[in-house]
Amino acid sequence: MIQKIILTIVFLIIFSASFSQKISPITAEIMKDLVPEHGFLPGKKFPIFKTINKYDFEGLNIKVKLFDDRDSLKIKMLNCSEVNFTNDSEFASPQTIFKVQHYIDSIFHQAGIVINSASLDKLEIRLEAIDSRLIGFGKARAHGLCQIRVKYKTFDKVYCTDIVDGDEHSPLGTKAFVTRRTATRYMASASIRENLEKFLIDLKMINKSR
């Protein structure tokens, strides 16, 4: 009888956590010992969002080189955020760099940029930090955190984003009815998109000044 009661309680805890972004303090405390906070490495449910605005670089050819500087920098907090990095989520995996690469391919294709390894125009993108956090109890807010450094000719700039559910460009509202894993993946994805789009805005200005 006792075993049945325990199994029922565990089932209810997992069920409630799977269908709501809003998690009670008690549920959160028990769940952290049962399942990883952020699930596992992003798969098909890690979306690649389109840019907020439209861009057309008319077939601009660029050679793109992507680097992962996270291990060497070991960033604990971004300049644009007050949220500490835990570096224990699924995004800490070295394989996350491949998701960033897919994002670059998609965003540049959308913007009419051709990635060409033979191009003399060299673009260097360095991933410095990425994470996603659920902050708070009861009404947890999902943060997407990302920082990249971009070098293009004489242009050199660091882009930093802390996007929260409910923000203007967020794919999730504050009352989104989603799982913890979905919330963190969506917001991490949005943070990558935000940084890449910021660069596209700068790239337009760079091309105009030629």
C-alpha positions as a Markdown table, in Angstrom:
| # | Residue | x | y | z |
|---|---|---|---|---|
| 1 | Met | 0.0 | 0.0 | 0.0 |
| 2 | Ile | 2.8 | 2.4 | 1.0 |
| 3 | Gln | 4.6 | 1.6 | -2.3 |
| 4 | Lys | 1.5 | 2.4 | -4.3 |
| 5 | Ile | 1.1 | 5.8 | -2.5 |
| 6 | Ile | 4.8 | 6.7 | -3.1 |
| 7 | Leu | 4.5 | 5.8 | -6.8 |
| 8 | Thr | 1.3 | 7.8 | -7.2 |
| 9 | Ile | 3.0 | 10.9 | -5.6 |
| 10 | Val | 6.1 | 10.5 | -7.9 |
| 11 | Phe | 3.8 | 10.2 | -10.9 |
| 12 | Leu | 1.9 | 13.4 | -10.0 |
| 13 | Ile | 5.1 | 15.3 | -9.4 |
| 14 | Ile | 6.5 | 14.3 | -12.8 |
| 15 | Phe | 3.2 | 15.0 | -14.5 |
| 16 | Ser | 2.8 | 18.5 | -13.1 |
| 17 | Ala | 6.4 | 19.4 | -13.9 |
| 18 | Ser | 6.0 | 18.2 | -17.5 |
| 19 | Phe | 3.0 | 20.4 | -18.3 |
| 20 | Ser | 3.8 | 23.7 | -16.7 |
| 21 | Gln | 6.5 | 26.3 | -16.6 |
| 22 | Lys | 5.2 | 27.3 | -13.2 |
| 23 | Ile | 6.6 | 24.9 | -10.5 |
| 24 | Ser | 6.0 | 25.0 | -6.8 |
| 25 | Pro | 9.0 | 25.1 | -4.4 |
| 26 | Ile | 8.3 | 21.7 | -3.1 |
| 27 | Thr | 7.9 | 20.1 | -6.5 |
| 28 | Ala | 11.2 | 21.8 | -7.7 |
| 29 | Glu | 13.1 | 20.5 | -4.6 |
| 30 | Ile | 11.9 | 16.9 | -5.2 |
| 31 | Met | 12.3 | 17.0 | -9.0 |
| 32 | Lys | 16.0 | 18.1 | -8.9 |
| 33 | Asp | 16.9 | 14.7 | -7.5 |
| 34 | Leu | 14.8 | 12.8 | -10.0 |
| 35 | Val | 15.6 | 14.3 | -13.4 |
| 36 | Pro | 18.2 | 16.7 | -14.9 |
| 37 | Glu | 17.0 | 20.3 | -14.7 |
| 38 | His | 17.3 | 21.0 | -18.4 |
| 39 | Gly | 16.8 | 17.6 | -20.0 |
| 40 | Phe | 19.4 | 16.5 | -22.5 |
| 41 | Leu | 21.2 | 17.9 | -25.5 |
| 42 | Pro | 18.9 | 19.7 | -27.9 |
| 43 | Gly | 17.4 | 17.6 | -30.7 |
| 44 | Lys | 14.5 | 18.2 | -33.0 |
| 45 | Lys | 12.7 | 20.2 | -30.4 |
| 46 | Phe | 15.5 | 22.8 | -30.4 |
| 47 | Pro | 13.9 | 25.4 | -32.8 |
| 48 | Ile | 15.8 | 27.7 | -35.2 |
| 49 | Phe | 13.8 | 30.9 | -35.3 |
| 50 | Lys | 13.6 | 33.3 | -38.2 |
| 51 | Thr | 15.0 | 36.8 | -37.8 |
| 52 | Ile | 12.5 | 39.4 | -36.4 |
| 53 | Asn | 13.2 | 41.7 | -39.4 |
| 54 | Lys | 13.9 | 40.9 | -43.1 |
| 55 | Tyr | 17.4 | 41.3 | -44.6 |
| 56 | Asp | 18.7 | 41.0 | -48.1 |
| 57 | Phe | 22.4 | 41.1 | -48.6 |
| 58 | Glu | 22.0 | 40.1 | -52.3 |
| 59 | Gly | 24.2 | 37.0 | -52.4 |
| 60 | Leu | 27.1 | 38.5 | -50.3 |
| 61 | Asn | 29.8 | 35.8 | -50.2 |
| 62 | Ile | 31.5 | 35.4 | -46.9 |
| 63 | Lys | 33.9 | 32.8 | -45.5 |
| 64 | Val | 32.7 | 31.9 | -42.0 |
| 65 | Lys | 34.9 | 30.4 | -39.2 |
| 66 | Leu | 33.2 | 29.4 | -36.0 |
| 67 | Phe | 35.1 | 28.9 | -32.7 |
| 68 | Asp | 34.1 | 27.7 | -29.3 |
| 69 | Asp | 35.9 | 29.8 | -26.6 |
| 70 | Arg | 33.7 | 28.7 | -23.6 |
| 71 | Asp | 36.2 | 26.4 | -22.0 |
| 72 | Ser | 39.0 | 29.0 | -22.1 |
| 73 | Leu | 36.9 | 32.0 | -21.0 |
| 74 | Lys | 34.8 | 30.2 | -18.4 |
| 75 | Ile | 32.3 | 33.1 | -18.2 |
| 76 | Lys | 30.2 | 33.1 | -15.0 |
| 77 | Met | 28.1 | 36.2 | -15.7 |
| 78 | Leu | 27.4 | 38.3 | -18.8 |
| 79 | Asn | 27.8 | 42.1 | -18.8 |
| 80 | Cys | 24.2 | 42.4 | -20.0 |
| 81 | Ser | 22.7 | 40.2 | -17.3 |
| 82 | Glu | 22.5 | 39.7 | -13.6 |
| 83 | Val | 21.9 | 35.9 | -14.0 |
| 84 | Asn | 24.8 | 33.6 | -13.0 |
| 85 | Phe | 25.8 | 30.8 | -15.3 |
| 86 | Thr | 25.5 | 27.4 | -13.8 |
| 87 | Asn | 27.3 | 25.6 | -16.7 |
| 88 | Asp | 25.5 | 22.4 | -15.8 |
| 89 | Ser | 22.6 | 22.5 | -18.2 |
| 90 | Glu | 22.5 | 20.6 | -21.5 |
| 91 | Phe | 24.0 | 23.7 | -23.3 |
| 92 | Ala | 27.3 | 23.2 | -21.5 |
| 93 | Ser | 27.9 | 20.3 | -23.9 |
| 94 | Pro | 30.6 | 20.7 | -26.6 |
| 95 | Gln | 28.0 | 19.6 | -29.1 |
| 96 | Thr | 26.1 | 22.8 | -28.6 |
| 97 | Ile | 28.5 | 24.5 | -31.1 |
| 98 | Phe | 26.9 | 22.4 | -33.9 |
| 99 | Lys | 23.5 | 24.0 | -33.0 |
| 100 | Val | 25.1 | 27.4 | -33.3 |
| 101 | Gln | 26.6 | 26.4 | -36.7 |
| 102 | His | 23.1 | 25.3 | -37.9 |
| 103 | Tyr | 21.8 | 28.6 | -36.7 |
| 104 | Ile | 24.4 | 30.6 | -38.6 |
| 105 | Asp | 23.7 | 28.6 | -41.8 |
| 106 | Ser | 19.9 | 29.2 | -41.5 |
| 107 | Ile | 20.0 | 32.9 | -40.5 |
| 108 | Phe | 22.6 | 33.8 | -43.2 |
| 109 | His | 20.6 | 31.9 | -45.8 |
| 110 | Gln | 17.5 | 33.8 | -44.8 |
| 111 | Ala | 19.4 | 37.1 | -45.2 |
| 112 | Gly | 20.8 | 36.3 | -48.7 |
| 113 | Ile | 24.3 | 35.7 | -47.5 |
| 114 | Val | 26.3 | 32.9 | -49.2 |
| 115 | Ile | 28.8 | 31.0 | -47.0 |
| 116 | Asn | 31.7 | 30.4 | -49.3 |
| 117 | Ser | 34.9 | 28.8 | -48.1 |
| 118 | Ala | 36.8 | 30.4 | -51.0 |
| 119 | Ser | 35.6 | 33.9 | -50.3 |
| 120 | Leu | 38.2 | 36.6 | -49.4 |
| 121 | Asp | 35.8 | 38.2 | -47.0 |
| 122 | Lys | 36.4 | 36.4 | -43.8 |
| 123 | Leu | 34.0 | 36.4 | -40.9 |
| 124 | Glu | 35.0 | 35.0 | -37.5 |
| 125 | Ile | 32.4 | 34.1 | -34.9 |
| 126 | Arg | 33.5 | 33.0 | -31.4 |
| 127 | Leu | 30.9 | 31.5 | -29.0 |
| 128 | Glu | 31.9 | 32.8 | -25.6 |
| 129 | Ala | 28.9 | 31.7 | -23.5 |
| 130 | Ile | 25.5 | 30.2 | -23.7 |
| 131 | Asp | 23.0 | 29.0 | -21.1 |
| 132 | Ser | 19.3 | 28.9 | -20.2 |
| 133 | Arg | 17.9 | 29.3 | -16.8 |
| 134 | Leu | 14.6 | 29.1 | -15.0 |
| 135 | Ile | 14.6 | 31.7 | -12.3 |
| 136 | Gly | 12.2 | 31.9 | -9.4 |
| 137 | Phe | 9.5 | 29.6 | -7.9 |
| 138 | Gly | 5.8 | 29.5 | -8.5 |
| 139 | Lys | 6.1 | 31.8 | -11.5 |
| 140 | Ala | 9.5 | 30.8 | -12.9 |
| 141 | Arg | 10.9 | 33.0 | -15.7 |
| 142 | Ala | 12.9 | 31.5 | -18.5 |
| 143 | His | 16.1 | 33.3 | -19.5 |
| 144 | Gly | 18.1 | 32.7 | -22.7 |
| 145 | Leu | 21.7 | 33.7 | -22.3 |
| 146 | Cys | 24.3 | 34.0 | -25.1 |
| 147 | Gln | 27.4 | 35.9 | -25.8 |
| 148 | Ile | 29.4 | 35.8 | -29.1 |
| 149 | Arg | 32.3 | 37.8 | -30.5 |
| 150 | Val | 32.3 | 38.7 | -34.2 |
| 151 | Lys | 35.3 | 39.8 | -36.2 |
| 152 | Tyr | 34.8 | 41.0 | -39.8 |
| 153 | Lys | 37.7 | 42.8 | -41.5 |
| 154 | Thr | 38.5 | 45.7 | -39.1 |
| 155 | Phe | 35.1 | 45.2 | -37.3 |
| 156 | Asp | 35.3 | 43.6 | -33.9 |
| 157 | Lys | 32.4 | 43.5 | -31.5 |
| 158 | Val | 30.9 | 41.4 | -28.6 |
| 159 | Tyr | 27.2 | 40.7 | -28.7 |
| 160 | Cys | 25.4 | 39.8 | -25.5 |
| 161 | Thr | 21.8 | 38.8 | -24.9 |
| 162 | Asp | 19.7 | 37.9 | -21.9 |
| 163 | Ile | 16.2 | 37.4 | -23.3 |
| 164 | Val | 13.3 | 36.5 | -20.9 |
| 165 | Asp | 9.9 | 35.0 | -21.6 |
| 166 | Gly | 7.5 | 37.9 | -22.2 |
| 167 | Asp | 10.2 | 40.1 | -23.8 |
| 168 | Glu | 9.3 | 41.8 | -27.1 |
| 169 | His | 11.3 | 39.3 | -29.2 |
| 170 | Ser | 10.6 | 36.3 | -27.0 |
| 171 | Pro | 9.0 | 33.2 | -28.6 |
| 172 | Leu | 7.3 | 32.5 | -25.2 |
| 173 | Gly | 4.9 | 34.7 | -23.2 |
| 174 | Thr | 5.0 | 34.9 | -19.4 |
| 175 | Lys | 2.0 | 32.6 | -19.2 |
| 176 | Ala | 3.3 | 30.0 | -21.7 |
| 177 | Phe | 2.1 | 26.5 | -20.9 |
| 178 | Val | 5.2 | 24.5 | -21.8 |
| 179 | Thr | 7.6 | 22.0 | -20.2 |
| 180 | Arg | 10.8 | 23.1 | -18.5 |
| 181 | Arg | 12.9 | 21.6 | -21.3 |
| 182 | Thr | 10.9 | 23.4 | -24.0 |
| 183 | Ala | 11.1 | 26.7 | -22.1 |
| 184 | Thr | 14.9 | 26.5 | -21.8 |
| 185 | Arg | 15.5 | 25.4 | -25.3 |
| 186 | Tyr | 13.2 | 28.0 | -26.8 |
| 187 | Met | 14.9 | 30.8 | -24.9 |
| 188 | Ala | 18.4 | 29.6 | -25.5 |
| 189 | Ser | 17.5 | 29.5 | -29.2 |
| 190 | Ala | 16.1 | 33.0 | -29.1 |
| 191 | Ser | 19.3 | 34.3 | -27.5 |
| 192 | Ile | 21.4 | 33.0 | -30.4 |
| 193 | Arg | 19.0 | 34.5 | -32.9 |
| 194 | Glu | 19.1 | 37.9 | -31.1 |
| 195 | Asn | 22.9 | 38.1 | -31.3 |
| 196 | Leu | 23.1 | 37.0 | -34.9 |
| 197 | Glu | 20.4 | 39.5 | -35.9 |
| 198 | Lys | 22.3 | 42.3 | -34.0 |
| 199 | Phe | 25.3 | 41.5 | -36.2 |
| 200 | Leu | 23.2 | 41.6 | -39.4 |
| 201 | Ile | 22.1 | 45.1 | -38.4 |
| 202 | Asp | 25.7 | 46.2 | -38.0 |
| 203 | Leu | 26.6 | 44.4 | -41.3 |
| 204 | Lys | 24.1 | 46.5 | -43.1 |
| 205 | Met | 25.8 | 49.7 | -41.8 |
| 206 | Ile | 29.2 | 48.3 | -42.7 |
| 207 | Asn | 28.1 | 47.6 | -46.3 |
| 208 | Lys | 26.6 | 51.1 | -46.6 |
| 209 | Ser | 29.8 | 52.7 | -45.6 |
| 210 | Arg | 31.8 | 51.0 | -48.4 |
